[in-house]
Amino acid sequence: MKFSQTLAEGSLFRAREFIAGKDAVTLATDILVLDQEQFSAAFRKSPMKRAKLAGLKRNATVVLENSSR
């Protein structure tokens, strides 16, 4: 991209380790096996926690259903 920049190592805008470098199907599969403790650790101080684990699992299920079409 014309205006893209590499993010600094400690940038708040970097993808979390749990998410970084994964395609949608892999990420959805990983989300479906998370327990509450793992979810809390992976998304500590993150807006992702607003969706709650149940909401993310619901969305992950939709991703997997749509990817199999």
Order of alpha helices (4+ residues) and beta strands (2+ residues): alpha-alpha-alpha
